[in-house]
Amino acid sequence: MINLFVLQNGRLSQEQVEDRNELLQYSNPIWIDVVNPEEELLWIKEAFGVLLPELDDLGDLEASARYFEADDGHLHIRTDFLLDEEETSRNVRVAFVMTKQVLFSIHDEDLPVFRLVRLRARLRPGSVSNAKDVLLDLYSTDVEYSADALEEVYEKLEQAGKRVLQDDITDNDAEEVLETIAKEEDTNGRIRRNVMDTRRALSFLMRSKLLSDEQQEEARQILRDIDSLENHTAFLFDKINFLMDATVGFINLNQSKIIKIFSVVSVALMPPTLLASVWGMNFRYMPELEETWGYPVAILSMVISAMIPLGYFRHKGWLSSR
């Protein structure tokens, strides 16, 4: 699918292009967004003479393969954008190719950042005037989206922290908390990766000297926002580690309580076990074996020998579950 944008009265006007002939009707677009392309890349090459990368070629990690200026003067940028959904979050790779007049973007699924930029550009006249403004607006909105995702991570960690620090946390509660912490740690890591990648892309744009003075200042402001987000992600990593250690500590404490009870019971049963072992010996002369009171006295002796250490442990508070 191709979303084509032209500038009309200071606003971005969006058109969906269904075939090659329709694409040729637009002579002055400033942004062409290609989602999950098939033959659309060939249409763009024929209409604008721009060779766009395939989706399979977007996985290179080297900076030289992600940020470069081609021989034809076109800028090529590969950037990760955050997609934070209810059940999971992930980074989606987007390829940008910027000519002097047009910004081309290629990705395999639509992203919230792109939808928000399209909405704002339609509602706010004068927010964009050329392709470079569109690209900077995408990066600025991506930073805002990452900040919102960080706020959600913080709120969920706050809820998890309240459960961890409650008076009596069960193993099931601790298991759910650990699951929440692991999920939010993954999201926090993806946000950090996302803003670091945006920083690299903006630094490349600023070095290219294609931005105007006003656009350079806007890029510097985005970088300052990224600095604050990176500090916040570092804070959240510390909070995650604290909650993880606290939760695991409570789990170990619950297990220690169970082990303590078993240990106390084992020690309490040692005296009656000793008595039972003595009377179970097969000696010929054990006078109490012949007496009618022998069996009840043996049982009573074993019960008393078990009650004495249990009473002592209770007096010391060793049987308490706290």
Protein Blocks (a to p, Z undefined) as FASTA:
>chain_A
ZZddddeehiacddddfbfklmmmpmbbcbdcdehiaklmmmmmmmnopacddfklmmpf
bfklmgccdfkopacdddddddddfkbccdddddddddfkbccdddfbdcfklmmmmmmm
mmmghkacbfklmmmmmmmmmmmmmmmmmmmmmmmmmmmmmmmmpmbdcfklmmmmmmmm
mmmmmmmmmmmmmmmmmmmmmmmmmmnopacfklmmmmmmmmmmmmmmmmmmmmmmmmmm
mmmmmmmmmmmmmmmmmmmmmmmmmmmmmmmmmmmmmmmpccfblfklmpmklmmmmmmm
mmmmmmmmmmmmmmnopmpcZZ
